[in-house]
Amino acid sequence: MSRGLIIVIALLLIFGFFGCSTYNGLVEKDTNVEGKWAQVQTQYQRRADLIPNLVNTVKGVANFEKSTLQAVIEARAGATGIRLNADQLTPENVRKFQQAQDQLSGSLSRLLAVAENYPQLRATQNFSELQAQIEGTENRISVSRNDFNQAVQSYNQSVRSFPANIFAGVFGFQRKGFFEASQAAQQAPTVQF
């Protein structure tokens, strides 16, 4: 064998090994993003499952504006109506998903704030337990979104870094969207009686 052929074969082997390693690393990070997205959806589903119980408890104990309860019910329907798979995590789709979740968060905040004016409601054990569950769920959602954003950051960095970006382009790995705070999240919800 000629020396040139040996060098070409060695370079091809090195390139092939690096390509396999890069591909496997991108697959690992993509799978991590998918797992973190599943955790986010799990926490949002937990919140959506708790809402009917909260609304029914409030209905049973207090007679106040039905519009507040109706807003929560409608926001829940909107939030649970948007489903994204991990392969649909474009920045625009994540933004739409977050907007629906923000509407639900605002409605829940108004419901909990309105309930502050009804001592008999606050005194019920069921309401207190549900309120604690929702607060815990909101904290879990925050942690899940943070974990998701960290996974997306690591993935996007790999997809954009040279020379991995060459392999990412060849194998179809594209950037994922982050959760971003909406404009509505910048202001506390207002409650009027």
C-alpha positions in Angstrom: 0.0 0.0 0.0 1.1 3.4 -0.7 1.7 5.9 2.0 -0.9 8.3 0.5 -3.6 5.6 0.6 -2.8 4.8 4.2 -3.2 8.5 5.1 -6.5 8.8 3.2 -7.8 5.6 5.0 -6.7 7.0 8.4 -8.4 10.3 7.7 -11.6 8.6 6.7 -11.5 6.5 9.8 -11.0 9.6 12.0 -13.7 11.5 10.2 -16.1 8.5 10.5 -15.3 8.1 14.2 -15.8 11.8 14.9 -19.0 11.8 12.8 -20.5 8.9 14.8 -19.5 10.4 18.1 -21.0 13.8 17.1 -24.2 12.1 15.8 -24.6 10.1 19.1 -24.0 13.2 21.1 -26.7 15.1 19.2 -29.1 12.2 19.6 -28.4 12.1 23.3 -29.1 15.9 23.7 -32.2 15.7 21.5 -33.5 12.8 23.6 -32.8 14.9 26.8 -34.8 17.8 25.3 -37.7 15.4 24.5 -37.6 14.1 28.1 -37.6 17.6 29.6 -40.5 18.6 27.3 -42.4 15.5 28.6 -41.8 16.7 32.2 -43.2 20.2 31.3 -46.3 18.7 29.8 -46.8 16.4 32.8 -46.8 19.3 35.1 -49.2 21.3 33.0 -51.5 18.3 32.8 -51.3 17.9 36.6 -52.5 21.6 36.9 -55.2 21.0 34.3 -56.4 18.0 36.3 -56.6 19.9 39.5 -58.6 22.8 38.1 -62.0 21.1 37.9 -61.7 20.1 41.6 -60.8 23.7 42.5 -63.6 25.2 40.5 -66.2 22.7 42.0 -64.9 23.4 45.5 -65.3 27.1 45.0 -68.7 26.7 43.4 -69.9 24.7 46.3 -68.8 27.1 49.0 -69.0 30.6 47.5 -71.4 32.6 45.4 -69.4 35.1 43.6 -68.9 36.2 40.0 -69.5 33.4 37.7 -67.3 35.1 35.1 -64.2 34.3 37.2 -65.1 30.6 37.2 -66.0 30.7 33.5 -62.7 32.4 32.7 -60.8 29.6 34.5 -62.8 26.9 32.7 -62.3 28.5 29.3 -58.6 29.1 29.9 -58.1 25.4 30.9 -59.8 24.3 27.7 -57.5 26.5 25.7 -54.4 25.3 27.6 -55.2 21.7 27.3 -56.2 22.0 23.6 -52.6 22.8 22.5 -50.4 19.7 22.3 -46.8 19.7 21.0 -44.6 16.8 20.4 -40.9 17.1 20.9 -40.4 17.3 17.1 -42.7 20.4 17.0 -40.7 22.6 19.4 -40.1 25.5 17.1 -39.9 28.9 18.8 -43.3 29.9 17.4 -45.0 26.7 18.6 -43.5 27.0 22.1 -44.7 30.6 22.2 -48.3 29.6 21.3 -48.2 26.9 23.9 -46.9 29.4 26.5 -49.5 32.0 25.7 -52.3 29.4 26.4 -50.6 28.5 29.6 -50.2 32.1 30.6 -54.0 32.7 30.1 -54.7 29.8 32.5 -52.2 31.1 35.0 -53.8 34.5 35.0 -57.3 33.0 35.5 -56.1 30.9 38.4 -54.4 33.9 40.0 -57.7 35.9 39.7 -59.6 33.0 41.2 -57.3 32.6 44.1 -57.3 36.4 44.7 -61.1 36.5 44.6 -61.2 33.7 47.1 -59.3 35.8 49.6 -62.5 37.8 50.1 -64.5 34.8 51.1 -63.5 33.6 54.6 -65.8 30.6 54.5 -64.0 29.4 51.4 -60.6 29.9 52.8 -61.6 28.0 55.9 -62.6 24.9 54.0 -60.0 22.1 54.1 -60.6 21.1 50.5 -60.0 24.5 49.2 -56.8 24.9 51.3 -55.5 21.6 50.1 -56.3 22.4 46.5 -54.7 25.8 46.8 -51.6 24.2 48.2 -51.6 21.6 45.3 -51.9 24.3 42.7 -49.1 26.4 44.3 -46.9 23.2 44.4 -47.8 22.5 40.8 -46.9 26.0 39.7 -43.5 25.6 41.4 -43.0 22.3 39.6 -43.9 23.9 36.3 -41.3 26.6 36.9 -38.7 24.0 37.6 -39.6 21.9 34.6 -39.5 24.9 32.3 -36.1 25.8 33.7 -34.8 22.3 33.2 -36.3 22.3 29.6 -34.6 25.6 28.8 -31.3 24.3 30.0 -31.6 21.2 27.9 -32.6 23.2 24.9 -29.6 25.6 25.5 -27.2 22.7 25.5 -28.8 21.1 22.5 -28.9 24.3 20.5 -25.3 25.1 21.4 -24.2 21.7 20.0 -26.3 22.1 16.9 -24.7 25.5 16.2 -21.1 24.7 17.1 -18.5 23.9 14.5 -17.9 21.2 13.3 -20.9 19.6 14.9 -23.2 22.0 12.9 -22.1 20.2 9.7 -23.2 16.9 11.0 -26.4 18.4 12.5 -27.3 19.8 9.1 -26.5 16.5 7.3 -28.6 14.5 9.9 -31.5 17.0 10.1 -30.9 18.2 13.7 -32.5 21.7 14.0 -32.6 24.3 16.7 -35.4 24.0 19.4 -37.5 26.7 20.8 -37.1 28.0 24.4 -39.8 28.9 26.9 -39.8 32.7 27.1 -41.7 34.9 29.5 -44.6 36.5 27.9 -45.4 40.2 28.2 -48.3 39.4 30.4 -46.0 37.7 32.9 -44.3 41.1 33.5 -47.3 42.4 35.4 -49.3 40.9 38.3 -52.9 40.2 37.4 -55.4 42.8 38.6 -58.5 41.7 40.5 -61.5 44.0 40.7 -64.6 43.5 42.8 
